Amino acid sequence: MFRYSARVTFFVLAAGLPQFVLAQAWPVKPVRVIVPVSAGGGIDTVARAMSQKFSEAWKQPVVVENRAGAGGTIGADVVAKAPKDGYTLLINSTSQASSAVQYAKLPYDAIRDFAPVTQIITTYLMLGTNIKVPVTTVRELVALAKAQPGKLNFGSTGSGGSPHLVSELFRLEAGINVVHVPYKGDAPLQPALISDEVQYAFLTPIALLQHVKSGRVRALAVTGNQRAAIAPDVPTIAEAGYPGVELLGWIGVFATAGTPREVLLRIADDTRSILKMPEVAARVPGWGGDASGSTPDEFSARYRADIAKYARIVREAKIPMLD
């Protein structure tokens, strides 16, 4: 009887051994980080900074790959269909949630195919105008748009992304008739704003402030619930007269659904430790937010809540679904 029980116990333990060993040993080879926007933008900057620190912590190369297009869904699909081993990660913004309700058909299931790992930072966006646009406040921008219906262009980092949806919220709240021009990420949107191809856009502070400092772009407001430490003279969108446009977002890490929980916890724990490093903590305000380092469960709850929130925005703003 003893021998039989011991043999059964051995096989039961052995059945769970491969996943346990994988999680304990992970990573034993290079890790890919998919960034679903063009190189050089805000999300890409955060992803590359974190990936460098991940590489140091994991003693393995961490390679960033930019897979831009279709509102971030092309890059996300790479991770959705990757092996469930934690060696292919996604670093994306709130656009990961907004695209789930903006596209009529996606090549993946936004909830079932991903494992939220950790929220790196809580973010806000900044409303900026080309310096040639004769306005210095949000109310002046609205007045100009109303005086020239259909004449002003606003840019976004792609249809369905959070910069697009907050722009649509702004359009709805302000009651203006403006034209949407989507780009593949904030890297190509920046020169479009500088050259007056688009007259205004909501961008991450890291993307916008460098052009504000060079005198080519004017910052009018931030979408957060308080002024930004790195731009204290820029009012919140509520202070500017449009509290309904207040919106906080995030940049976070996702893995493929089915990745061992021990691996998810390892990544989340290491992210939290990295964010506490003085050299990283000093950069976070410039990334346009506050450090988070949430647990997988906390980030999963936030992700699901944001999908529901964006579904409401799409419905109320009557934003057409994308193919």
Helices and strands as residue ranges (DSSP letters): H 2-15, H 17-25, E 31-35, H 42-58, E 62-66, G 70-72, H 73-80, E 88-93, H 95-102, E 114-123, E 126-130, H 138-147, E 153-156, H 162-174, E 179-182, H 186-194, E 200-203, H 205-213, E 217-222, G 243-245, E 249-256, H 261-275, H 278-281, G 284-287, E 289-291, H 296-316
